Amino acid sequence: MKRVLEPELMEDEAQVKAYAEADFEVPHSQFIERLQAFVNEPGFSGTALDLGCGPGDISCRFARAYPLARVHAVDGSAAMINYGKLLIDDALKPRISFIQGLLPHVSLPQASYGIIFSNSLLHHLPDPMVLWDVIKKFAVPGTRIVIMDLLRPASIDEAQTMVRTYAADEPDILKRDFYQSLLAAFRMEEIAGQIAQAGLDLKIEQISDRHVFITGIAS
Ligand SMILES: C[S@@+](CC[C@H](N)C(=O)[O-])C[C@H]1O[C@@H](n2cnc3c(N)ncnc32)[C@H](O)[C@@H]1O
């Protein structure tokens, strides 16, 4: 099945509200557990960059897991950034900065970051090289890179089955977004090709029927 693009930014108010209020406990806690297994440094006290942060749930989970860290959380959607600022716990506010900016042209407060992570951004990008180029721009030797995203199923039937299996009880708008995201996602071999083209040395693992997890240390 060929890739079908979905709108790049999530800007529609109803869509953003549904996404911000959705329960992502399972995938997001698994993201942080896997990130912690890779970045086994609970005392990390640098700044992490969250690319395509949405309403910031993963930024907040990261900040709780690394109590000395700061996070620069970037998204192109003003509606998402507004939700992030609204939902963040007061205790985390001093350590998480939400930045509205469209990748790859965003200007960030730091030239480089100790950790760069991103969940579910890649499939939104018409040009996937934007993610890998931004990572290269803001990484220095030693930067830990952690990326998770959806994988495109082999067929429309498979995509529809996944929506029924994993989003049966979700509001229609989330079901629609999940379906569109599956169709817009990449296959393992496409992601491997992007990473090779970028000249990055990253490990790519399929961790479920619909998720890819990518890790590496910049050199
Ligand atoms: C599916 S959401 C993921 C949000 C968050 N990372 C999470 O895991 O909940 C993808 C986000 O990427 C943002 N996005 C898409 N293209 C972007 C770009 N070029 N620059 C910045 N943000 C972008 C969208 O606005 C959206 O908020």
The ligand as an SDF file (V2000), in Angstrom:
LIG
                    3D

 27 29  0  0  0  0  0  0  0  0999 V2000
    0.7120   12.8990   16.4310 C   0  0  0  0  0  0  0  0  0  0  0  0
    1.2750   14.3660   17.1380 S   0  0  0  0  0  0  0  0  0  0  0  0
    2.4340   13.7550   18.3250 C   0  0  0  0  0  0  0  0  0  0  0  0
    2.4940   14.6240   19.5570 C   0  0  0  0  0  0  0  0  0  0  0  0
    3.3910   14.1140   20.6840 C   0  0  0  0  0  0  0  0  0  0  0  0
    4.7500   13.9060   20.2800 N   0  0  0  0  0  0  0  0  0  0  0  0
    2.8410   12.8570   21.2890 C   0  0  0  0  0  0  0  0  0  0  0  0
    3.4960   11.8220   21.1960 O   0  0  0  0  0  0  0  0  0  0  0  0
    1.7470   12.9010   21.8590 O   0  0  0  0  0  0  0  0  0  0  0  0
    2.3560   15.0620   15.8970 C   0  0  0  0  0  0  0  0  0  0  0  0
    2.6650   16.5390   16.1480 C   0  0  0  0  0  0  0  0  0  0  0  0
    3.6790   16.9710   15.2210 O   0  0  0  0  0  0  0  0  0  0  0  0
    3.3800   18.3130   14.8600 C   0  0  0  0  0  0  0  0  0  0  0  0
    4.1070   18.6210   13.6060 N   0  0  0  0  0  0  0  0  0  0  0  0
    3.8900   18.0880   12.3980 C   0  0  0  0  0  0  0  0  0  0  0  0
    4.7700   18.5970   11.4930 N   0  0  0  0  0  0  0  0  0  0  0  0
    5.5540   19.4860   12.1720 C   0  0  0  0  0  0  0  0  0  0  0  0
    6.6290   20.3310   11.8020 C   0  0  0  0  0  0  0  0  0  0  0  0
    7.1050   20.3930   10.5380 N   0  0  0  0  0  0  0  0  0  0  0  0
    7.1890   21.1170   12.7480 N   0  0  0  0  0  0  0  0  0  0  0  0
    6.7340   21.0860   14.0300 C   0  0  0  0  0  0  0  0  0  0  0  0
    5.7120   20.2950   14.4330 N   0  0  0  0  0  0  0  0  0  0  0  0
    5.1330   19.5010   13.5190 C   0  0  0  0  0  0  0  0  0  0  0  0
    1.8790   18.3440   14.7720 C   0  0  0  0  0  0  0  0  0  0  0  0
    1.3490   19.6590   14.8670 O   0  0  0  0  0  0  0  0  0  0  0  0
    1.4760   17.4650   15.9500 C   0  0  0  0  0  0  0  0  0  0  0  0
    1.2670   18.2040   17.1220 O   0  0  0  0  0  0  0  0  0  0  0  0
  1  2  1  0
  2  3  1  0
  2 10  1  0
  3  4  1  0
  4  5  1  0
  5  6  1  0
  5  7  1  0
  7  8  2  0
  7  9  1  0
 10 11  1  0
 11 12  1  0
 11 26  1  0
 12 13  1  0
 13 14  1  0
 13 24  1  0
 14 15  1  0
 14 23  1  0
 15 16  2  0
 16 17  1  0
 17 18  1  0
 17 23  2  0
 18 19  1  0
 18 20  2  0
 20 21  1  0
 21 22  2  0
 22 23  1  0
 24 25  1  0
 24 26  1  0
 26 27  1  0
M  CHG  2   2   1   9  -1
M  END
$$$$
